[in-house]
Amino acid sequence: MLAGKEAQIAVRPRITLGGVPVSNELLEEVRLRVETTDLDGIASSSEKKDFAIFDDKESVHSFRVPNRVRTVTGYPVGQDGENL
């Protein structure tokens, strides 16, 4: 990843209830949270609202790479703000 350039995160969540797969289409108001940490340990985050997730393919989100980035984490969040 190059600072100031565009990068992509691909996610494909698998939701289960009691060990049984549940369709991602049942989820409402899904957001993608992207968290970054720079070389000084300073963290920041952003969210992509109305993030569509699918059962049969990855969902992709593009973002601009911050300066001096060390780590990038992306994960879907449900309408209650909890990680999926």
matplotlib code that plots the C-alpha trace (Angstrom):
import matplotlib.pyplot as plt

x = [0.0, 1.2, 0.3, -2.2, -3.1, -6.3, -6.5, -9.3, -10.6, -12.6, -14.9, -17.1, -18.7, -20.2, -23.0, -24.1, -26.8, -26.3, -23.7, -26.2, -25.4, -27.7, -28.1, -26.3, -29.3, -31.3, -29.0, -30.1, -28.2, -24.8, -21.8, -18.1, -15.7, -12.2, -9.6, -6.0, -3.0, 0.0, 3.7, 3.2, 0.4, -2.3, -5.6, -8.4, -11.5, -14.2, -17.4, -19.1, -22.9, -25.2, -22.5, -23.9, -22.7, -23.4, -23.6, -21.9, -19.1, -16.9, -17.9, -15.2, -14.6, -12.0, -10.3, -7.4, -4.3, -3.3, 0.3, 2.7, 0.0, 1.1, -2.1, -5.5, -8.5, -11.9, -15.0, -18.8, -20.9, -24.6, -27.3, -26.6, -23.0, -21.7, -19.2, -20.7]
y = [0.0, 3.5, 6.5, 8.7, 6.0, 4.0, 0.5, -2.1, -4.2, -7.4, -9.0, -12.1, -12.6, -16.0, -15.6, -18.7, -19.2, -22.2, -23.4, -23.2, -20.7, -17.7, -15.7, -12.3, -10.9, -11.0, -8.4, -4.8, -1.5, -3.1, -0.8, -1.5, -0.1, 0.5, 1.1, 2.2, 2.6, 4.7, 4.2, 6.3, 4.1, 6.6, 4.9, 6.3, 4.8, 5.5, 3.8, 3.1, 3.1, 0.8, -1.7, -4.6, -8.0, -11.2, -15.0, -15.9, -13.3, -10.8, -7.2, -4.7, -1.2, 1.3, 3.7, 6.2, 4.9, 7.3, 8.5, 6.3, 3.6, 0.4, -1.6, -1.7, -3.7, -3.8, -5.6, -5.4, -3.8, -4.4, -1.8, -2.1, -1.1, -4.6, -6.5, -9.2]
z = [0.0, -0.9, 1.2, -0.6, -3.1, -3.3, -1.8, -1.5, 1.3, 0.3, 2.9, 2.8, 6.2, 7.1, 9.7, 11.7, 14.3, 16.4, 13.9, 11.0, 8.2, 7.9, 4.8, 4.8, 3.0, 6.3, 7.8, 7.8, 7.9, 7.5, 7.6, 6.9, 9.6, 8.4, 11.2, 10.6, 12.9, 11.9, 12.8, 15.9, 17.2, 16.4, 15.4, 13.3, 11.8, 9.2, 8.2, 4.9, 5.4, 3.5, 2.8, 0.7, 1.7, -0.2, 0.3, -2.9, -3.5, -1.7, -1.1, -2.0, -0.6, -1.8, 0.5, 0.5, 2.3, 5.1, 5.5, 7.6, 7.9, 9.7, 10.0, 8.2, 9.5, 7.9, 9.2, 8.9, 11.6, 12.3, 12.9, 16.7, 16.2, 17.1, 14.9, 12.7]

ax = plt.figure().add_subplot(projection="3d")
ax.plot(x, y, z, "-o")
ax.set_aspect("equal")
plt.show()
